[in-house]
Amino acid sequence: MNGTIKTKTEKGFGFISRAGESKDLFFHSKDLVGVTFDELQVGDTVSFDVVNGDKGPSAKNVKRA
């Protein structure tokens, strides 16, 4: 699945917007692959897997597309 980095926090997590979805998807810096949290910028296109966690869906295996 693909999306766009919408926000990043200083605490090492952020949210990804997806076309056709009203709710943004949470991601954590430990779920990045091949890119560091500092290298990612708001507006970057990323690919990822969606998984259901304790707090709802989130993004795992986040890579710069």
KAFEN-V20837 format. One record per backbone hydrogen bond with DSSP energy under -1.0 kcal/mol. CO is the residue of the C=O (numbers start at 1). NH is the residue of the N-H. If there is no record, write none. Layout:
co:CO nh:NH
co:CO nh:NH
This chain:
co:1 nh:48
co:3 nh:46
co:4 nh:17
co:5 nh:43
co:7 nh:15
co:12 nh:29
co:13 nh:9
co:14 nh:27
co:15 nh:6
co:15 nh:7
co:16 nh:25
co:17 nh:4
co:18 nh:21
co:25 nh:16
co:26 nh:59
co:27 nh:14
co:28 nh:31
co:29 nh:32
co:31 nh:62
co:36 nh:40
co:41 nh:44
co:44 nh:5
co:45 nh:65
co:46 nh:3
co:47 nh:63
co:49 nh:60
co:51 nh:58
co:53 nh:56
co:56 nh:53
co:58 nh:51
co:60 nh:49
co:62 nh:33
co:63 nh:47
